[in-house]
Amino acid sequence: MQGQQNTGPTQNFFGAVGAVNSTVHGGQVIAGNNATVNSGIDGAALAQLITQLRAATSDLDLTAEEVEAYEADIVRLGSTEDREEQRGIWQSRIAPRLGSGVQAGSALATIIQFGMALFG
């Protein structure tokens, strides 16, 4: 697998330390047995998350001003290519809004899990 780009969300790696099962998203490159990772966000997964975030707007208990800020954050999330900036937007702005009224098993919980898989 050295130098190959992953095509699926889950890969199994076998090396000197034995078998390692890891969830991997597009844009990540695995090099050698030490599993050095160059991380990026899969464009299709990000687009899917943004679509889900927009669809969830009406499920959030937000004022008009908060909706405007939430939508601006979604635009920023999708327009920047900087992974750390994306992670910051997700962790400090978007996820807290989603998490404020989430219930286990709800659509919002699913969106949060998807976002966490992308941004940590």
C-alpha positions in Angstrom: 0.0 0.0 0.0 3.0 2.3 0.2 2.3 5.5 -1.7 -1.2 4.6 -2.7 -4.2 6.8 -2.1 -7.1 5.1 -0.2 -10.3 4.6 -2.2 -12.5 3.4 0.6 -13.5 4.5 4.1 -12.0 1.6 5.9 -8.6 0.0 5.4 -6.8 -2.8 7.2 -3.0 -2.4 7.6 -0.6 -5.2 8.3 2.9 -4.4 9.4 5.6 -5.0 11.9 3.2 -4.3 14.8 0.5 -6.7 13.5 -2.9 -6.0 12.1 -4.4 -2.6 12.6 -8.0 -1.8 11.6 -8.4 1.9 11.0 -11.1 4.2 9.5 -9.6 6.2 6.8 -11.1 9.0 4.7 -10.1 10.0 1.2 -7.0 12.1 0.7 -5.0 10.0 3.2 -1.8 8.4 2.1 -0.2 5.5 4.0 3.5 5.0 3.8 5.3 1.9 5.1 4.7 -0.2 8.2 4.7 2.8 10.5 1.5 4.1 8.9 2.6 7.7 8.4 -0.6 9.6 7.4 -0.9 12.7 5.2 -4.4 13.6 6.1 -7.0 15.4 3.9 -10.7 15.6 3.7 -12.6 13.7 1.0 -14.4 16.3 -1.1 -17.5 14.1 -1.5 -17.8 13.5 2.2 -17.4 17.2 3.0 -20.1 18.0 0.4 -22.4 15.4 2.0 -21.8 16.8 5.5 -22.6 20.4 4.3 -25.8 19.2 2.7 -26.8 17.5 6.0 -25.9 20.6 8.0 -28.1 22.8 5.8 -31.0 20.3 6.0 -30.7 20.2 9.8 -31.1 24.0 10.2 -34.8 23.8 10.8 -34.3 21.2 13.5 -32.1 23.5 15.6 -33.6 25.9 18.1 -31.8 29.0 16.8 -32.8 32.7 16.6 -32.7 34.4 13.2 -29.3 35.8 14.0 -28.0 32.4 15.1 -29.3 30.9 11.9 -27.4 33.5 9.9 -24.2 32.8 11.8 -24.7 29.0 11.5 -25.2 29.3 7.7 -22.1 31.5 7.4 -20.1 28.9 9.3 -21.3 26.2 6.9 -20.1 28.3 4.0 -16.7 28.9 5.6 -16.4 25.2 6.3 -17.0 24.3 2.7 -14.9 27.1 1.2 -11.7 26.7 3.0 -9.2 24.1 2.1 -7.2 24.4 5.3 -7.8 21.3 7.4 -7.0 22.9 10.7 -9.4 25.8 9.9 -12.1 23.3 9.0 -11.5 21.4 12.2 -11.7 24.7 14.2 -14.9 25.8 12.5 -16.4 22.3 13.2 -15.3 22.0 16.8 -15.9 25.5 18.0 -18.8 26.7 15.9 -20.9 24.0 14.3 -20.7 20.9 16.5 -21.7 22.9 19.7 -24.9 24.2 17.9 -25.8 20.7 16.8 -25.1 19.2 20.2 -27.2 21.6 22.2 -30.4 19.7 21.6 -29.3 16.3 20.3 -30.8 13.1 21.4 -29.2 9.7 21.0 -30.2 8.1 17.7 -31.5 11.3 16.2 -30.5 12.7 12.8 -28.5 15.4 14.5 -26.5 12.7 16.4 -25.8 11.0 13.1 -24.5 14.3 11.6 -22.3 14.9 14.7 -20.8 11.4 14.3 -20.2 12.0 10.6 -18.5 15.4 11.3 -16.4 13.9 14.1 -15.2 11.2 11.7 -14.1 13.9 9.3 -12.7 16.5 11.8 -12.1 14.8 15.1 
